[in-house]
Structures are given as C-alpha cells and as structure tokens.
C-alpha cells in the first residue's frame, strides 16, 4: 500500500511541475492597460493579425462582480498556425495565440503566455522543433517588448 501512495504522490508532483512549466510570465513595470497597449503595438509591428482584445475586469463589472485588471490579447499568423494544425489538428483548440496581462493580489502586473513546447506536447504529436522554437522566440520577444526590459521571473 505504501508503494502506491508514493507513486500517486510522485504523479501529482510531476503533473504540477509540468503544468507550471507550460506558463511563462514576466513582471511588467506598467499598468495592465499600458502593458497591453504596448503588447498590441508589438504584435502589430510583427505584422500579426489581432483578432480580439478582451478586458475581463470590465466583463466582471458588468456581471456585478469584482476582478483585478486582466486583459487577454488573441492574435496570430494563419500561415504559421496552419503548419501547427497540419501536424496536430487538435492544436486548433489552442490557436490563435493568446497572451494575458493581469494584476495579482499584491498589485504586481504580469504578462503571461503558454510555452509552445508544452502546448504541442499536450496534443501528443510531432511538430517541427524549429517551428516551435521560432514561435516561442516570437512570444518571448513580444512579451519583452511589452514590458520593455522585463525579466523572465516564472517559468
């Protein structure tokens, strides 16, 4: 019985590390709005298509609830996204790309995105590693542009 308990605990620990590793965040010295404005400008400068900008705090307020500032930008490049979907059709659930800017309980503003290696792995298939690396590089560059010289603090 002890063996199964340890095995279960190990599985939970490994799952928690893998799910945490899928999220990359950087602290921003700016407000949520300003960080998101900077991110949107950086996305457009890369000739990526902005599909939507969602302000969750405004939505919460309309529902009579309170939520700290939180916005999501949905954007992408159909040529790149199509390459992912050709290899992994279910990855369409995670496309187009999304980045979140939010204020935590301590009042610190963060920008975050999913690591594409983890996203691709979740869909249990093979995508060209060079393509995944390229997309991760673009996402990191966009986040850094939004926070100026932000430092990757959680991964």
N, C-alpha and C positions, 0 to 999 in steps of 0.2 A: 504494500500500500504506500509506503514511503516513496518508492521509486516513481510511481505515477504522480504523486504530489509534486515532487521535484521536477518531473517532466512538464507538468502543467504550468508550474511557475516559470520555468525556462521559456516555454512557448509564449507566455504573456509578456515577459521581459523582451524577448526578441521582437514580438509584434509591436510593442510600444516604441522600441528603438527604430524599427523600420518605418512606422507611421510618422514619427517625429522627423526622421531624415528626409522625408518627402517634402517638407515645408522649409523654404529658405526665407529668412527675414532679415531686414536691415532697419536700423533705427533712423528716423528722419529728424532733422533739426527744425522742420517746418510744421505748420498745422496740417491737418488731414486735407483740407481743401487745396492748400498751396502745393503740397506734395503731389496730390492727384493732378492738379493743373500742370505741374512740371512733368509728371509721367505721361500725360496725354500729349503734351508737346513733343516729348522724346519719341513716343510711338509714331506720331505723325511725321516726324523728321526722318524716320526709318522707312517711310512710305508703306506703313502697315495700315490696314483698314480698322477704324474704330467702329465697332458695332453698337456698343452701348456703354453708358456710364450710369451706374446705379448708386444712389445715395440711400443706404439702408436706414440711417438715422431719420431722414425725412419720412420714409415709409413707416417706420415705427411710430413717429409722432402722429401721423395720420391715423394710425390704428389705436391711438390713445396710450401708447407705451413709450418708455424712455430707452434710448440706446446711445451709447457714446458714439462720437463721429466715426463713421465707417462707410467707405465707398469702394466699389468694385469697377474696374475697367475691363471690358470684354473687347478683344481685338485679335487680329490675325492676318495671315497671308494665305489665301487659298492654294497657292502653288505648293507651299510647304505643308500645310495641313493635309492636302490631298496625298502627299507622299506618305505621311503617317497612316492615313486611313487605308491606303492601298496595301500596306503591310499588316495593319491591325484595324479591321473595320470597327471594332467596338471602341476604339480610342475616340471616335466621334462623340462619345459621351463627355469627353474631357476637352473637346475643342469647340469653339476657338479658345485661345489663351485667355487667362484671367489673372489679374493682379489685384490685390486688396491693399487698401491703406486704411488703417484704423488706429484709434487711440485706446490704449489699455487702461486698466483700473488705476494705474499710477500716473496717468496723464501723459505717458510716453507714446509718441506716434511711430508706427511701424509700417513698412511696406513688405508684402509677402507674396510669394508665388510657389507653385509646385515644381519641384525638380523633375525634369522630363524623363530622366532615367527611371525614377520611381513610378511615374505615370505609365511609361511604356511597359515596365515590368508588371504592373498591376493588370495589364491586358494580356499577359502571358504569351508574348510573341516576340519576334525579332524585327528590329528597325535598325537601319544603318547607324552604327555608333557615331559616325561623323556627323550625321544629321541631328542626332540627339544632342551631341556636344555643341553644335552650331546654335541650336535653339536655346540651350541653356546659357550660352555666351550672350546671345541677344537679350534674354530675360535679365541676366545679371547686369548687362550694360544699361538697360532701361531703368532698372532699379537704382543703379548708381547715379545715373543722370538725374533721377527724381530727387534723390537725397543729397545731391552734389557729391561730396566725398564721404558718403556714408560707409560705415564699416559693417561687414557681414558679421552679425553677432550671434545668430542662432541658426542652426542647420540641422 
